[in-house]
Amino acid sequence: MELIDGVPLEEHLNNLKDKNEQFAEDRIWKILMQMVLALRYLHKEKGILHRDLAPKNIMLGENDKVTITDFGLAKQKRSDCSKMTSVVGTIVYWCPEIVQNQPYGEKADVWALGCILYQMCMLKPPFYSDNMLSLVTKVSLHVFMVTKMFLVFHMLWPVTITCHLVNVYVKPKEEGFEIYS
């Protein structure tokens, strides 16, 4: 095991939130591109699903060098291409398939990446509730808020939505827009 220099993305997010600041869009793109390439490597080259991709498991080193950590829940993809069914990971980053107890694959990591991207823009996860049933419903129905602040990142929000949805519906709300499928 090697020591990894850096600070978890979660800490960066909490610090920015405490200071009422935002990530710069170019910084988000830099981090996002590294995470996409890392996931591609894990999925295509190594045949591994991380299954717990969350800000606490992404280290940002010098010059925002991304290192994905904590492979304790990772699984080698099955040679018969069957999907996984175990319920693992950090709940607010679960994809609908996990929430609905359906088989899942690589797209579960892509979903989590979309949640992390949203959180880097908004400084809060897209799906959150103090009530577990409410959280599961929001994830299952793909219901999350897009506020005016999120629209500042005009090139990033379509990427986030693409990670989560096939058909997008927008419902105006007082504090922004509610996106669902």
C-alpha positions as CSV (number, residue, x, y, z in Angstrom):
1,M,0.0,0.0,0.0
2,E,1.3,3.4,-0.9
3,L,0.8,6.8,0.8
4,I,-1.2,9.2,-1.4
5,D,-0.5,12.9,-1.2
6,G,-3.4,15.1,-1.3
7,V,-6.8,15.9,0.3
8,P,-10.1,14.2,-0.3
9,L,-12.4,16.1,-2.7
10,E,-15.0,16.0,0.1
11,E,-12.7,18.3,2.2
12,H,-12.3,20.7,-0.7
13,L,-16.1,20.8,-1.1
14,N,-16.7,21.4,2.6
15,N,-14.1,24.2,2.8
16,L,-15.6,26.0,-0.2
17,K,-19.1,25.6,1.3
18,D,-17.9,27.0,4.6
19,K,-16.3,30.0,2.8
20,N,-19.4,30.5,0.6
21,E,-17.1,30.1,-2.5
22,Q,-17.4,28.0,-5.6
23,F,-15.0,25.8,-7.7
24,A,-13.9,27.6,-10.8
25,E,-15.4,26.0,-13.9
26,D,-12.0,25.3,-15.5
27,R,-10.9,23.5,-12.3
28,I,-14.1,21.4,-12.4
29,W,-13.3,20.4,-16.0
30,K,-9.7,19.5,-15.1
31,I,-10.9,17.3,-12.3
32,L,-13.8,15.8,-14.3
33,M,-11.6,14.8,-17.2
34,Q,-9.2,13.0,-15.0
35,M,-12.0,11.1,-13.3
36,V,-13.5,10.2,-16.7
37,L,-10.1,8.8,-17.9
38,A,-9.6,7.0,-14.6
39,L,-13.0,5.3,-14.8
40,R,-12.4,4.4,-18.4
41,Y,-9.1,2.8,-17.4
42,L,-10.8,0.9,-14.5
43,H,-13.8,-0.3,-16.6
44,K,-12.1,-1.0,-20.0
45,E,-8.5,-1.9,-19.2
46,K,-8.9,-3.5,-15.8
47,G,-12.5,-4.7,-15.8
48,I,-13.2,-3.2,-12.4
49,L,-16.3,-1.5,-11.0
50,H,-15.4,0.8,-8.2
51,R,-19.0,0.8,-6.6
52,D,-18.3,3.5,-4.0
53,L,-17.2,6.5,-6.1
54,A,-17.8,9.5,-3.8
55,P,-15.9,12.7,-2.9
56,K,-14.4,11.0,0.1
57,N,-12.7,8.5,-2.2
58,I,-11.2,11.0,-4.6
59,M,-8.0,12.6,-3.6
60,L,-6.8,15.8,-5.1
61,G,-3.0,16.1,-5.0
62,E,-0.7,18.8,-6.3
63,N,-2.2,20.7,-9.2
64,D,-5.5,18.9,-8.6
65,K,-4.0,15.5,-9.7
66,V,-6.9,13.1,-9.2
67,T,-6.4,9.7,-7.5
68,I,-9.3,7.4,-6.9
69,T,-9.0,5.6,-3.6
70,D,-10.8,3.0,-1.4
71,F,-11.3,0.0,-3.6
72,G,-12.7,-2.0,-0.7
73,L,-16.1,-2.5,-2.4
74,A,-14.6,-2.7,-6.0
75,K,-15.5,-5.8,-8.0
76,Q,-13.9,-7.4,-11.0
77,K,-16.5,-7.6,-13.8
78,R,-17.7,-11.1,-14.5
79,S,-16.5,-12.8,-17.6
80,D,-20.1,-13.8,-18.5
81,C,-20.9,-10.0,-18.6
82,S,-23.7,-10.5,-16.0
83,K,-24.5,-7.5,-13.8
84,M,-24.0,-7.1,-10.1
85,T,-26.8,-7.1,-7.6
86,S,-25.2,-6.4,-4.2
87,V,-26.2,-3.2,-2.5
88,V,-23.0,-1.4,-1.6
89,G,-21.6,2.1,-1.6
90,T,-22.5,5.6,-0.3
91,I,-26.3,6.0,-0.5
92,V,-26.5,9.5,-1.9
93,Y,-24.4,8.3,-4.9
94,W,-26.4,5.1,-5.6
95,C,-27.8,4.8,-9.0
96,P,-31.5,3.9,-9.5
97,E,-30.7,0.3,-10.3
98,I,-29.1,-0.2,-6.8
99,V,-32.0,1.7,-5.1
100,Q,-34.5,-0.5,-7.0
101,N,-32.5,-3.7,-6.2
102,Q,-31.9,-4.4,-9.9
103,P,-28.7,-5.6,-11.5
104,Y,-26.2,-2.9,-12.4
105,G,-22.8,-2.5,-14.1
106,E,-20.4,0.2,-15.1
107,K,-23.1,2.8,-15.4
108,A,-23.4,2.8,-11.6
109,D,-19.9,4.4,-11.5
110,V,-20.9,6.9,-14.3
111,W,-24.0,7.8,-12.3
112,A,-21.9,8.5,-9.2
113,L,-19.5,10.6,-11.3
114,G,-22.5,12.7,-12.4
115,C,-23.5,13.1,-8.8
116,I,-19.9,14.2,-7.9
117,L,-19.9,16.7,-10.9
118,Y,-23.2,18.2,-9.7
119,Q,-21.8,18.4,-6.2
120,M,-18.6,20.2,-7.4
121,C,-20.9,22.8,-9.1
122,M,-23.5,23.1,-6.3
123,L,-21.5,22.1,-3.2
124,K,-24.2,19.6,-2.3
125,P,-25.3,16.3,-3.7
126,P,-28.1,16.2,-6.2
127,F,-30.1,13.7,-4.2
128,Y,-30.4,14.3,-0.5
129,S,-32.9,13.9,2.2
130,D,-32.9,13.2,5.9
131,N,-35.6,10.6,5.2
132,M,-34.3,7.4,3.5
133,L,-37.6,6.7,1.7
134,S,-37.6,10.3,0.3
135,L,-34.0,9.9,-0.9
136,V,-34.7,6.5,-2.6
137,T,-37.8,8.1,-4.3
138,K,-35.7,11.1,-5.5
139,V,-33.0,8.8,-6.9
140,S,-35.6,6.4,-8.5
141,L,-37.4,9.2,-10.2
142,H,-34.2,11.2,-11.0
143,V,-35.6,14.3,-9.2
144,F,-33.0,17.0,-8.4
145,M,-32.8,20.8,-8.3
146,V,-31.1,23.0,-10.8
147,T,-30.7,26.5,-9.4
148,K,-29.5,29.6,-11.0
149,M,-26.0,29.0,-9.6
150,F,-25.8,25.7,-11.4
151,L,-26.7,27.4,-14.7
152,V,-23.6,29.6,-14.3
153,F,-21.7,26.4,-15.3
154,H,-23.4,26.5,-18.6
155,M,-21.1,23.8,-20.2
156,L,-21.1,21.5,-17.2
157,W,-24.8,21.0,-16.4
158,P,-25.7,19.2,-19.6
159,V,-22.8,16.8,-18.8
160,T,-24.3,16.1,-15.4
161,I,-27.8,15.6,-16.7
162,T,-26.4,13.2,-19.4
163,C,-24.8,11.1,-16.7
164,H,-28.2,10.7,-15.1
165,L,-31.1,10.9,-17.5
166,V,-32.3,9.7,-20.9
167,N,-35.5,11.8,-21.1
168,V,-35.4,15.1,-19.3
169,Y,-38.3,17.1,-18.1
170,V,-38.0,20.5,-16.4
171,K,-40.5,21.8,-13.8
172,P,-40.1,25.5,-12.7
173,K,-39.8,26.0,-9.0
174,E,-39.4,29.1,-6.9
175,E,-35.7,28.4,-6.1
176,G,-34.8,27.1,-9.6
177,F,-35.8,24.2,-11.7
178,E,-36.6,20.6,-10.8
179,I,-35.2,18.1,-13.3
180,Y,-36.8,14.6,-13.6
181,S,-37.3,11.9,-16.1
